[in-house]
Amino acid sequence: MRHVHSPQMTTGAAKWSAVDFGRALAQARERAGVSIEELTARTKVSRRMWEGLETGQFARLPGETFARLFLRQYLEVIGEPLEPWMARFTTAWRRFEDE
């Protein structure tokens, strides 16, 4: 049985896949009451990038460095702490690269 990952989980508690990461990120955004449209307007980053991040379709993203910059903006808008999310992203990106 798979468990839904929550942002409160410790970084090492799960082997974050891109899909797991994206799902948890989208849930955090929804809890913050921020729409994709608002995120796009506030960051000037395209909806396509946010959808790629939230669905775990990392191939849509322009590489790890830019994805990290986008993620930082995303987290700032939704009011989430950077450190745990950036660590989860690193794990998810590594799994993505290995697949």
C-alpha positions as CSV (number, residue, x, y, z in Angstrom):
1,M,0.0,0.0,0.0
2,R,1.4,3.4,-1.0
3,H,1.2,6.3,1.4
4,V,0.6,9.8,0.3
5,H,3.6,12.0,1.1
6,S,3.0,15.1,3.2
7,P,5.3,18.1,3.5
8,Q,5.7,17.3,7.1
9,M,7.5,14.0,6.3
10,T,11.2,14.1,6.9
11,T,13.3,14.3,3.8
12,G,14.8,10.8,4.1
13,A,11.5,9.1,5.0
14,A,10.6,8.5,1.4
15,K,12.2,7.9,-1.9
16,W,10.6,10.9,-3.7
17,S,9.8,10.3,-7.3
18,A,9.1,13.1,-9.7
19,V,5.4,12.3,-9.5
20,D,5.3,12.0,-5.7
21,F,7.1,15.3,-5.5
22,G,4.8,17.1,-7.9
23,R,1.7,15.7,-6.2
24,A,2.9,16.9,-2.8
25,L,3.8,20.3,-4.2
26,A,0.4,20.8,-5.8
27,Q,-1.3,19.8,-2.5
28,A,0.8,22.4,-0.7
29,R,-0.2,25.1,-3.2
30,E,-3.8,24.2,-2.9
31,R,-3.6,24.3,0.9
32,A,-2.1,27.8,0.6
33,G,-5.1,28.8,-1.6
34,V,-3.0,29.8,-4.6
35,S,-4.1,29.0,-8.1
36,I,-1.9,28.2,-11.0
37,E,-3.1,31.4,-12.6
38,E,-2.0,33.5,-9.6
39,L,1.3,31.7,-9.4
40,T,1.9,32.4,-13.1
41,A,1.0,36.1,-12.7
42,R,3.1,36.6,-9.7
43,T,6.2,34.8,-11.0
44,K,6.0,35.5,-14.7
45,V,6.9,31.8,-15.2
46,S,4.7,29.9,-17.7
47,R,1.9,27.7,-16.7
48,R,3.5,24.9,-18.6
49,M,6.5,25.0,-16.3
50,W,4.3,24.9,-13.2
51,E,2.3,22.0,-14.6
52,G,5.5,20.1,-15.4
53,L,6.7,20.5,-11.9
54,E,3.3,19.6,-10.3
55,T,2.8,16.5,-12.5
56,G,6.3,15.2,-12.2
57,Q,7.0,15.7,-15.9
58,F,10.5,17.0,-15.3
59,A,11.3,16.6,-19.0
60,R,9.1,19.7,-19.6
61,L,11.5,21.8,-17.5
62,P,14.5,23.6,-18.9
63,G,17.1,21.7,-16.8
64,E,17.8,21.3,-13.1
65,T,19.3,24.7,-12.4
66,F,16.3,26.6,-13.9
67,A,13.9,24.2,-12.3
68,R,15.5,25.0,-8.9
69,L,15.1,28.7,-9.5
70,F,11.5,28.3,-10.5
71,L,10.8,26.1,-7.4
72,R,12.3,28.8,-5.1
73,Q,9.8,31.3,-6.6
74,Y,6.9,28.8,-6.3
75,L,7.7,28.1,-2.6
76,E,8.0,31.8,-1.8
77,V,4.6,32.5,-3.3
78,I,2.9,29.7,-1.4
79,G,4.8,30.4,1.8
80,E,6.5,27.1,2.2
81,P,10.0,26.7,3.7
82,L,12.7,26.2,1.0
83,E,15.0,23.6,2.7
84,P,12.8,20.5,3.0
85,W,11.3,21.1,-0.5
86,M,14.7,21.6,-2.1
87,A,16.0,18.4,-0.6
88,R,13.0,16.5,-1.8
89,F,13.4,18.0,-5.3
90,T,17.0,16.9,-5.4
91,T,15.9,13.3,-4.6
92,A,13.1,13.4,-7.2
93,W,15.4,14.9,-9.9
94,R,18.0,12.2,-9.3
95,R,15.4,9.5,-9.7
96,F,14.1,11.2,-12.8
97,E,17.6,11.3,-14.3
98,D,18.1,7.6,-13.5
99,E,14.9,6.5,-15.2
